[in-house]
Amino acid sequence: MTHPPITQSPTPPLHQPVDWLRSRAAVTPERPALYFRGEVLRYGELDQQVEGLAASLWQAGVRPGTRVAALLANSPAYVALIHGLARLGAVLVPLNTRLVAHELTWQLTLTGADFLVSEDQLATVAAAAAPPGCRRLDAHTLVAQTAPAGERPWQQGTPLDQVQAIIFTSGTSGRPKGAMLTFGNHFWSATASLYRLGLREDDRWLSCLPLYHVGGLAVVFRCCLYGIPLVLHDHFEVDAFQASLEADGVTLTSLVPTMLHRLLNRPGEGGPRGGLPASLRLILLGGAAASAELLARCRDEGIPVATTYGLTEAASQVATQRPGDTLRKPGSVGRPLMFTRVQVVDEEGKVLPPGEPGEIRVQGPTVMAGYYQDPEATARALRDGWLHTGDIGYLDGDGDLWLLQRRSDVIVSGGENVYPAEVEAALRQHPAVEEACVVGIPDPEWGQRVAAMVQLRPGHRVTVAELDAFLRPRLAGYKRPRILTFVESLPQTASGKIARRTVAEMLQRPGQ
């Protein structure tokens, strides 16, 4: 028997431009899109607000490919800006609001940002940070504009292969690197996360992660693609967070271990599930390794936690425990998400067998396009079709990933990455400092605390308070050492390098 040939129907290419928010608003215009401080914005309303903002940006000179930096706290205006830049095909450069002016200036200069969008509370630092030629715009003024009638000349949507944002993630050299994430990176990350975690009609995602972090940005796009509300907080505050869980019917949230530690140790906490409401079906826990004690408490009290591993260069999630498996395998971050491959390799790139630790490398459609204006760093990170993370871990016989150590000497304090080389360089700028070694000290609340051992120049003296004051204009607050001690000479290895492990042990001794 002969069969007629099978012909495939033509399908639109993946690079066809699509406006995610406009598509969502067309389907569910009355569905809540955003909760913020008791106010509710529906998808149709958010779409109209974004249209007016896009018109204002276009009139200011923003075009496809224009780099627009944002120095903003979490707010509806920030969410609108994210969608508005996507509608125009412009590139977002989210800036960490905790950085000092000269740190921000370096990032603005590197990216060649033409515009810096800020707000009143950050106007002073924005003015100090903006390099010549970078025009400052007020976020709330932009959002207040209404869309003009008639033809709209700006781009109607973006292709998946277009860069959505340049997100800075510091390197071990202390010099920040701008990871270029595409719309496709976000799309496939959202799709794979949905496949792993599931979706319910009543889902609402509470996020207090800053929108300048990839984790916060990812939730904005996921809620839009899923058609669920984003419950946005401008920062994490225990009482407000707990109240929102109850009042807003939150089912999903993303936390770093420090936040969960505070939530479970709040005054008056008690009852089943750590006092968390029954509506909360899952806490995604990432950003830093969770302590065994914290996970044990979640297990004993039935707190719905899924540990996760991710990084900026892979658009947030790489591996996540299946709901419920965190209690069965405490400490594991689960299997790679759909579309993502993870291997553990030795120094020569040879794939290691289950149970043997090595470097974690990642492959898949969530991997960044590269580091902006840094071909050398890109070549080191993206090799042979893989993203080499520098993180150490192993895969077990079930294919679950176990994370042993984040990138070499990186300190993760309260979910923020602190790179010792950057802090050490700032310390060495003081005329009394000969050498410094910065390490992370375990801390039950913060995960790690930044600590420094400093060797002074012969004949020079400086106090801890004076050195901290010297660092204030040079480093963001979370980077400054919370433990600082002076020594005549730093311990060294046999090869003459500073013995970081010895320094860490010395700084953890009683009395330090």
LOMILO-356521 format. One record per residue (C-alpha): residue number from 1; residue in one letter; x, y negated, z negated. Coordinates in Angstrom, 3 decimals, padded with zeros to 6 digits. Example, Ala and Ser with C-alpha at 12.3 -4.5 7.8 and 13.67 -1.06 7.14 Angstrom:
 pos code       px       py       pz
   1    A  012.300  004.500 -007.800
   2    S  013.670  001.060 -007.140
! end
This chain:
 pos code       px       py       pz
   1    M  000.000  000.000  000.000
   2    T  001.367 -003.372  000.958
   3    H  000.849 -006.462 -001.118
   4    P  000.730 -010.046  000.082
   5    P  003.705 -012.154 -000.940
   6    I  003.344 -014.025 -004.184
   7    T  003.582 -017.756 -003.849
   8    Q  004.185 -019.988 -006.800
   9    S  002.192 -023.130 -007.339
  10    P  004.356 -026.227 -007.355
  11    T  005.012 -027.490 -010.876
  12    P  006.071 -030.978 -011.850
  13    P  009.787 -031.199 -012.531
  14    L  010.923 -031.617 -016.126
  15    H  012.384 -034.991 -015.285
  16    Q  008.954 -036.410 -014.375
  17    P  008.396 -039.495 -016.573
  18    V  005.809 -039.034 -019.327
  19    D  004.705 -041.487 -022.015
  20    W  004.122 -039.310 -025.059
  21    L  002.172 -041.857 -027.091
  22    R -000.047 -042.908 -024.190
  23    S -000.818 -039.263 -023.430
  24    R -001.686 -038.612 -027.066
  25    A -003.866 -041.726 -027.337
  26    A -005.786 -040.691 -024.221
  27    V -006.675 -037.343 -025.830
  28    T -007.305 -038.321 -029.476
  29    P -007.624 -042.124 -029.690
  30    E -009.624 -042.033 -032.953
  31    R -007.351 -039.590 -034.754
  32    P -005.221 -041.152 -037.519
  33    A -001.657 -041.674 -036.345
  34    L  000.010 -043.499 -039.230
  35    Y -000.625 -044.024 -042.938
  36    F  001.420 -046.745 -044.637
  37    R  000.729 -048.415 -047.991
  38    G -002.970 -047.616 -047.877
  39    E -003.457 -048.780 -044.286
  40    V -004.422 -046.416 -041.467
  41    L -003.530 -046.869 -037.799
  42    R -005.225 -044.629 -035.236
  43    Y -003.564 -043.360 -032.082
  44    G -005.565 -045.661 -029.827
  45    E -004.714 -048.642 -032.014
  46    L -001.042 -047.690 -032.167
  47    D -000.959 -047.376 -028.380
  48    Q -002.391 -050.888 -027.961
  49    Q  000.079 -052.274 -030.504
  50    V  002.964 -050.632 -028.663
  51    E  001.724 -052.052 -025.369
  52    G  001.861 -055.579 -026.766
  53    L  005.317 -054.965 -028.224
  54    A  006.552 -053.564 -024.906
  55    A  005.295 -056.689 -023.147
  56    S  007.148 -058.916 -025.631
  57    L  010.369 -056.955 -025.203
  58    W  010.034 -057.085 -021.426
  59    Q  009.530 -060.835 -021.544
  60    A  012.675 -061.103 -023.733
  61    G  014.670 -059.293 -021.055
  62    V  014.632 -055.651 -022.145
  63    R  014.811 -053.305 -019.149
  64    P  015.333 -049.567 -018.613
  65    G  018.712 -048.657 -020.066
  66    T  019.003 -051.804 -022.215
  67    R  020.465 -050.954 -025.620
  68    V  018.331 -052.340 -028.435
  69    A  019.589 -051.985 -031.998
  70    A  017.222 -051.778 -034.966
  71    L  018.112 -052.859 -038.490
  72    L  014.832 -052.134 -040.215
  73    A  013.335 -050.436 -043.227
  74    N  010.680 -047.789 -042.591
  75    S  007.487 -049.537 -041.497
  76    P  004.732 -049.400 -038.854
  77    A  006.740 -052.011 -036.931
  78    Y  009.685 -049.616 -036.721
  79    V  007.434 -046.799 -035.490
  80    A  005.972 -049.129 -032.853
  81    L  009.468 -050.183 -031.789
  82    I  010.521 -046.557 -031.303
  83    H  007.549 -045.910 -029.025
  84    G  007.821 -049.317 -027.320
  85    L  011.455 -048.783 -026.316
  86    A  010.524 -045.340 -025.019
  87    R  007.763 -046.911 -022.914
  88    L  010.280 -049.325 -021.390
  89    G  012.985 -046.713 -020.907
  90    A  015.335 -048.702 -023.150
  91    V  017.824 -047.059 -025.526
  92    L  017.356 -047.312 -029.289
  93    V  020.418 -047.852 -031.496
  94    P  019.146 -047.248 -035.056
  95    L  021.394 -048.845 -037.686
  96    N  021.852 -047.695 -041.258
  97    T  020.443 -050.449 -043.494
  98    R  022.901 -049.525 -046.232
  99    L  025.970 -050.479 -044.214
 100    V  027.779 -053.764 -044.748
 101    A  028.051 -056.391 -042.013
 102    H  031.432 -055.457 -040.542
 103    E  030.419 -051.772 -040.323
 104    L  027.322 -052.804 -038.361
 105    T  029.291 -055.175 -036.125
 106    W  031.550 -052.345 -035.031
 107    Q  028.550 -050.216 -033.995
 108    L  026.824 -053.082 -032.200
 109    T  030.010 -053.924 -030.314
 110    L  030.711 -050.331 -029.316
 111    T  027.224 -049.786 -027.896
 112    G  027.118 -053.200 -026.236
 113    A  023.710 -053.811 -027.778
 114    D  021.992 -056.726 -026.065
 115    F  019.372 -057.122 -028.784
 116    L  019.181 -056.611 -032.538
 117    V  015.687 -056.229 -033.987
 118    S  015.507 -056.961 -037.710
 119    E  013.142 -058.340 -040.353
 120    D  013.137 -061.000 -043.054
 121    Q  014.636 -058.879 -045.833
 122    L  017.616 -057.949 -043.645
 123    A  017.940 -061.231 -041.765
 124    T  021.087 -062.344 -043.597
 125    V  023.085 -059.198 -042.914
 126    A  021.739 -059.103 -039.340
 127    A  022.970 -062.640 -038.724
 128    A  026.390 -061.772 -040.136
 129    A  026.626 -058.519 -038.162
 130    A  025.417 -059.610 -034.707
 131    P  028.375 -060.064 -032.327
 132    P  028.384 -062.840 -029.710
 133    G  025.868 -062.154 -026.957
 134    C  023.645 -059.963 -029.107
 135    R  020.255 -061.681 -029.375
 136    R  018.284 -061.229 -032.592
 137    L  014.536 -060.540 -032.528
 138    D  012.019 -060.320 -035.366
 139    A  010.192 -056.986 -035.524
 140    H  006.940 -058.286 -036.958
 141    T  006.710 -061.105 -034.412
 142    L  007.078 -058.541 -031.628
 143    V  004.341 -056.327 -033.053
 144    A  001.942 -059.260 -033.466
 145    Q  001.845 -059.877 -029.695
 146    T -001.055 -058.608 -027.587
 147    A -000.652 -056.918 -024.251
 148    P -001.269 -059.164 -021.236
 149    A -004.003 -058.390 -018.758
 150    G -003.193 -057.250 -015.248
 151    E -000.196 -055.426 -013.841
 152    R  002.453 -054.094 -016.181
 153    P  005.864 -054.002 -014.466
 154    W  007.613 -051.973 -017.144
 155    Q  008.364 -048.285 -016.899
 156    Q  005.457 -045.959 -017.570
 157    G  007.101 -043.153 -019.494
 158    T  010.500 -041.542 -019.563
 159    P  012.047 -038.375 -018.125
 160    L  013.353 -035.718 -020.484
 161    D  016.937 -036.135 -019.336
 162    Q  017.041 -039.831 -020.243
 163    V  018.914 -040.950 -023.371
 164    Q  016.457 -042.012 -026.076
 165    A  018.880 -043.122 -028.792
 166    I  022.503 -043.511 -029.783
 167    I  022.642 -042.353 -033.397
 168    F  025.839 -042.857 -035.325
 169    T  027.332 -039.996 -037.262
 170    S  030.762 -040.635 -038.746
 171    G  033.715 -038.452 -037.845
 172    T  036.377 -036.937 -040.050
 173    S  038.749 -039.636 -038.794
 174    G  036.502 -042.206 -040.444
 175    R  035.540 -043.816 -037.138
 176    P  031.789 -043.524 -036.419
 177    K  030.634 -041.641 -033.318
 178    G  027.413 -042.412 -031.451
 179    A  025.566 -039.204 -030.570
 180    M  023.471 -039.668 -027.417
 181    L  020.138 -037.872 -027.853
 182    T  017.768 -037.467 -024.927
 183    F  013.995 -037.246 -024.896
 184    G  014.466 -033.614 -023.927
 185    N  016.509 -033.014 -027.085
 186    H  013.596 -034.301 -029.182
 187    F  010.954 -032.480 -027.141
 188    W  012.538 -029.052 -027.383
 189    S  013.340 -029.576 -031.057
 190    A  009.706 -030.445 -031.767
 191    T  008.473 -027.480 -029.733
 192    A  010.784 -025.002 -031.445
 193    S  009.998 -026.359 -034.915
 194    L  006.272 -026.019 -034.203
 195    Y  006.773 -022.407 -033.119
 196    R  008.608 -021.627 -036.360
 197    L  006.397 -023.521 -038.831
 198    G  002.991 -023.343 -037.167
 199    L  000.358 -026.082 -036.924
 200    R -002.955 -026.603 -038.668
 201    E -005.770 -028.945 -037.766
 202    D -005.462 -030.691 -041.136
 203    D -001.673 -031.097 -041.083
 204    R -000.243 -034.406 -042.293
 205    W  003.508 -034.998 -042.490
 206    L  004.851 -037.180 -045.295
 207    S  008.244 -038.684 -044.505
 208    C  010.367 -040.957 -046.638
 209    L  013.553 -040.183 -044.706
 210    P  014.941 -043.359 -043.142
 211    L  014.089 -043.760 -039.470
 212    Y  017.737 -044.486 -038.705
 213    H  018.460 -040.833 -039.592
 214    V  017.750 -038.166 -037.015
 215    G  015.494 -036.355 -039.501
 216    G  013.239 -039.377 -039.893
 217    L  013.204 -040.123 -036.170
 218    A  012.365 -036.511 -035.364
 219    V  009.214 -036.618 -037.508
 220    V  007.906 -039.668 -035.599
 221    F  008.063 -037.817 -032.295
 222    R  006.786 -034.534 -033.715
 223    C  003.676 -036.106 -035.193
 224    C  002.928 -037.800 -031.870
 225    L  003.456 -034.626 -029.837
 226    Y  001.441 -032.508 -032.296
 227    G -001.326 -035.107 -032.648
 228    I -001.115 -035.226 -036.456
 229    P -000.810 -038.203 -038.808
 230    L  002.524 -039.460 -040.100
 231    V  002.352 -040.548 -043.738
 232    L  005.274 -042.966 -043.884
 233    H  007.031 -044.291 -046.988
 234    D  009.690 -046.986 -046.858
 235    H  011.822 -045.126 -049.418
 236    F  011.644 -042.237 -051.855
 237    E  010.140 -043.111 -055.217
 238    V  009.014 -040.188 -057.353
 239    D  005.676 -041.501 -058.656
 240    A  004.606 -042.962 -055.297
 241    F  005.606 -039.749 -053.524
 242    Q  003.641 -037.565 -055.955
 243    A  000.593 -039.834 -055.725
 244    S  000.715 -039.730 -051.922
 245    L  000.835 -035.939 -051.872
 246    E -002.499 -035.926 -053.669
 247    A -004.240 -038.959 -052.177
 248    D -003.251 -038.455 -048.546
 249    G -003.785 -034.698 -048.346
 250    V -000.190 -034.068 -047.304
 251    T  000.580 -030.584 -045.989
 252    L  004.178 -030.992 -044.742
 253    T  007.142 -033.016 -045.921
 254    S  010.877 -033.254 -045.355
 255    L  013.204 -033.709 -048.317
 256    V  016.865 -033.522 -049.174
 257    P  017.765 -031.556 -052.337
 258    T  018.320 -034.717 -054.396
 259    M  014.729 -035.800 -053.733
 260    L  013.290 -032.404 -054.641
 261    H  015.411 -032.298 -057.792
 262    R  013.967 -035.656 -058.888
 263    L  010.430 -034.648 -057.977
 264    L  010.558 -031.468 -060.041
 265    N  012.205 -033.197 -063.013
 266    R  009.879 -036.192 -063.209
 267    P  008.499 -037.033 -066.661
 268    G  005.338 -035.134 -067.463
 269    E  005.874 -032.586 -064.706
 270    G  004.213 -029.269 -065.370
 271    G  001.771 -026.672 -064.153
 272    P  001.958 -024.227 -061.256
 273    R  004.032 -025.047 -058.161
 274    G  005.963 -027.672 -060.114
 275    G  002.812 -029.778 -060.369
 276    L  002.622 -030.110 -056.569
 277    P -000.886 -030.054 -055.028
 278    A -002.310 -026.978 -053.335
 279    S -002.656 -028.903 -050.050
 280    L  001.151 -029.008 -049.644
 281    R  001.948 -025.934 -047.580
 282    L  005.627 -026.484 -046.892
 283    I  008.671 -028.534 -047.899
 284    L  011.426 -028.592 -045.293
 285    L  014.614 -028.812 -047.329
 286    G  017.770 -029.921 -045.529
 287    G  020.434 -032.589 -045.219
 288    A  022.686 -030.850 -047.756
 289    A  023.106 -027.441 -049.334
 290    A  020.521 -026.737 -052.033
 291    S  021.874 -025.445 -055.318
 292    A  021.153 -021.891 -056.436
 293    E  019.422 -023.308 -059.529
 294    L  017.053 -025.446 -057.453
 295    L  016.119 -022.565 -055.167
 296    A  015.624 -020.252 -058.137
 297    R  013.209 -022.707 -059.669
 298    C  011.277 -022.935 -056.405
 299    R  011.088 -019.152 -056.334
 300    D  009.961 -018.828 -059.952
 301    E  007.313 -021.569 -059.690
 302    G  006.013 -020.673 -056.225
 303    I  007.064 -023.955 -054.635
 304    P  006.677 -023.673 -050.831
 305    V  010.204 -024.421 -049.599
 306    A  011.859 -023.604 -046.271
 307    T  015.587 -024.251 -046.193
 308    T  016.920 -025.631 -042.940
 309    Y  020.218 -026.404 -041.229
 310    G  020.663 -029.115 -038.671
 311    L  022.805 -032.002 -037.542
 312    T  022.452 -035.211 -035.587
 313    E  024.204 -033.756 -032.551
 314    A  021.451 -031.125 -032.239
 315    A  018.452 -033.430 -032.753
 316    S  017.870 -032.336 -036.347
 317    Q  016.910 -028.662 -036.772
 318    V  019.106 -025.775 -035.665
 319    A  017.958 -022.982 -037.982
 320    T  015.080 -022.804 -040.448
 321    Q  013.793 -020.111 -042.748
 322    R  010.410 -018.718 -041.924
 323    P  007.860 -019.858 -044.496
 324    G  008.107 -017.478 -047.447
 325    D  011.486 -015.993 -046.556
 326    T  013.355 -018.585 -048.619
 327    L  012.180 -016.730 -051.713
 328    R  013.297 -013.384 -050.273
 329    K  016.703 -014.658 -049.128
 330    P  017.570 -017.641 -051.304
 331    G  020.574 -019.470 -049.907
 332    S  020.069 -018.569 -046.266
 333    V  018.944 -021.276 -043.821
 334    G  017.195 -018.728 -041.638
 335    R  017.382 -017.833 -037.996
 336    P  018.046 -020.215 -035.111
 337    L  014.968 -021.889 -033.695
 338    M  013.506 -020.831 -030.372
 339    F  015.679 -021.895 -027.380
 340    T  018.714 -022.274 -029.685
 341    R  021.649 -019.881 -029.899
 342    V  024.071 -019.806 -032.818
 343    Q  027.405 -018.010 -032.931
 344    V  030.093 -017.820 -035.589
 345    V  033.607 -017.807 -034.157
 346    D  037.207 -017.734 -035.339
 347    E  039.884 -020.320 -034.536
 348    E  040.466 -018.753 -031.106
 349    G  036.764 -018.822 -030.249
 350    K  036.240 -015.090 -030.721
 351    V  032.727 -014.178 -031.871
 352    L  032.834 -012.734 -035.380
 353    P  030.774 -009.779 -036.629
 354    P  027.933 -010.160 -039.147
 355    G  029.059 -011.143 -042.619
 356    E  032.380 -012.640 -041.527
 357    P  032.659 -016.428 -042.006
 358    G  033.869 -018.792 -039.307
 359    E  032.924 -021.959 -037.440
 360    I  029.278 -022.366 -036.461
 361    R  028.672 -023.265 -032.825
 362    V  025.328 -024.086 -031.248
 363    Q  023.898 -023.865 -027.739
 364    G  020.525 -024.950 -026.396
 365    P  018.385 -027.805 -025.079
 366    T  018.534 -029.760 -028.346
 367    V  022.295 -030.361 -028.067
 368    M  023.251 -033.991 -027.458
 369    A  024.485 -035.395 -024.154
 370    G  027.771 -036.408 -025.813
 371    Y  029.298 -039.201 -027.883
 372    Y  028.871 -042.678 -026.439
 373    Q  032.117 -044.191 -025.134
 374    D  034.164 -041.415 -026.766
 375    P  035.206 -038.830 -024.164
 376    E  037.881 -037.327 -026.403
 377    A  035.462 -036.620 -029.263
 378    T  032.905 -035.310 -026.747
 379    A  035.473 -032.936 -025.267
 380    R  036.357 -031.631 -028.730
 381    A  032.739 -031.085 -029.743
 382    L  031.266 -029.803 -026.449
 383    R  033.431 -026.939 -025.179
 384    D  032.591 -023.976 -022.979
 385    G  028.885 -024.801 -023.066
 386    W  028.750 -024.883 -026.887
 387    L  028.525 -027.557 -029.570
 388    H  031.325 -026.848 -032.039
 389    T  029.976 -028.123 -035.366
 390    G  033.031 -027.716 -037.589
 391    D  030.679 -026.270 -040.225
 392    I  031.562 -022.923 -041.790
 393    G  029.101 -020.072 -042.237
 394    Y  028.197 -016.547 -041.240
 395    L  025.331 -014.581 -039.742
 396    D  024.005 -011.563 -041.617
 397    G  022.775 -008.315 -040.105
 398    D  019.264 -009.754 -039.635
 399    G  020.559 -012.751 -037.669
 400    D  019.970 -015.189 -040.526
 401    L  022.508 -017.979 -040.936
 402    W  024.299 -018.686 -044.199
 403    L  025.996 -022.066 -044.520
 404    L  029.139 -022.015 -046.648
 405    Q  030.709 -025.418 -046.068
 406    R  029.840 -028.539 -044.139
 407    R  032.394 -030.107 -041.816
 408    S  035.806 -029.729 -043.435
 409    D  036.033 -032.413 -046.102
 410    V  032.657 -034.110 -045.634
 411    I  030.911 -035.174 -048.839
 412    V  027.109 -034.975 -048.795
 413    S  025.705 -037.219 -051.534
 414    G  021.945 -037.599 -051.741
 415    G  021.614 -036.454 -048.116
 416    E  024.082 -039.084 -046.843
 417    N  027.338 -038.006 -045.203
 418    V  030.459 -039.599 -046.671
 419    Y  033.733 -039.061 -044.825
 420    P  036.765 -039.206 -047.133
 421    A  039.040 -040.678 -044.456
 422    E  036.860 -043.783 -044.195
 423    V  036.813 -044.357 -047.967
 424    E  040.543 -043.663 -048.263
 425    A  041.298 -046.176 -045.516
 426    A  039.284 -048.832 -047.359
 427    L  041.101 -048.083 -050.628
 428    R  044.499 -048.370 -048.934
 429    Q  043.635 -051.879 -047.791
 430    H  044.061 -053.073 -051.380
 431    P  047.619 -054.386 -051.876
 432    A  048.060 -052.395 -055.102
 433    V  047.117 -049.025 -053.582
 434    E  049.859 -046.797 -052.189
 435    E  047.730 -043.717 -051.403
 436    A  044.291 -042.288 -052.191
 437    C  042.453 -038.997 -052.007
 438    V  038.649 -038.905 -051.938
 439    V  036.695 -035.707 -052.647
 440    G  033.183 -034.607 -053.529
 441    I  032.423 -033.493 -057.089
 442    P  029.384 -031.220 -057.654
 443    D  026.438 -033.082 -059.135
 444    P  023.074 -031.515 -060.104
 445    E  021.046 -034.479 -058.820
 446    W  023.031 -035.875 -055.892
 447    G  024.526 -032.606 -054.648
 448    Q  027.946 -034.234 -054.658
 449    R  029.365 -037.392 -056.199
 450    V  032.111 -039.380 -054.467
 451    A  035.318 -039.306 -056.498
 452    A  038.743 -040.825 -055.839
 453    M  042.240 -040.324 -057.165
 454    V  044.452 -043.343 -056.481
 455    Q  048.232 -043.712 -056.513
 456    L  049.326 -047.304 -057.091
 457    R  052.395 -049.026 -055.658
 458    P  055.320 -049.369 -058.074
 459    G  054.886 -052.460 -060.231
 460    H  051.260 -053.042 -059.203
 461    R  048.187 -052.874 -061.400
 462    V  044.448 -052.972 -060.710
 463    T  041.410 -051.972 -062.777
 464    V  038.585 -049.700 -061.713
 465    A  036.182 -052.655 -061.774
 466    E  038.506 -054.768 -059.613
 467    L  038.929 -051.986 -057.072
 468    D  035.186 -051.389 -056.905
 469    A  034.613 -055.115 -056.328
 470    F  037.195 -054.983 -053.539
 471    L  035.300 -052.138 -051.856
 472    R  031.841 -053.721 -052.071
 473    P  032.039 -055.798 -048.870
 474    R  033.896 -053.006 -047.055
 475    L  031.794 -049.920 -047.723
 476    A  028.120 -049.078 -048.082
 477    G  027.150 -048.440 -051.697
 478    Y  026.705 -044.686 -051.292
 479    K  030.282 -044.402 -050.009
 480    R  031.968 -046.104 -052.960
 481    P  033.567 -043.745 -055.517
 482    R  031.530 -043.162 -058.658
 483    I  034.517 -041.497 -060.296
 484    L  037.905 -043.178 -059.936
 485    T  041.179 -042.431 -061.673
 486    F  044.786 -043.596 -061.277
 487    V  047.829 -041.321 -061.144
 488    E  051.546 -041.871 -060.731
 489    S  051.627 -039.469 -057.770
 490    L  049.074 -037.392 -055.913
 491    P  049.507 -033.602 -055.924
 492    Q  050.874 -032.176 -052.679
 493    T  050.886 -028.847 -050.885
 494    A  054.079 -027.043 -049.907
 495    S  053.885 -028.710 -046.496
 496    G  053.762 -032.182 -048.070
 497    K  050.056 -032.832 -047.522
 498    I  047.788 -034.104 -050.277
 499    A  046.308 -031.090 -052.082
 500    R  042.597 -031.947 -051.910
 501    R  041.494 -028.850 -053.768
 502    T  043.864 -029.643 -056.630
 503    V  042.619 -033.241 -056.726
 504    A  039.022 -032.006 -056.923
 505    E  039.909 -029.641 -059.769
 506    M  041.717 -032.422 -061.667
 507    L  038.793 -034.819 -061.273
 508    Q  036.372 -032.230 -062.669
 509    R  038.333 -031.688 -065.863
 510    P  036.743 -032.992 -069.079
 511    G  037.492 -036.630 -069.736
 512    Q  037.728 -037.632 -066.089
! end
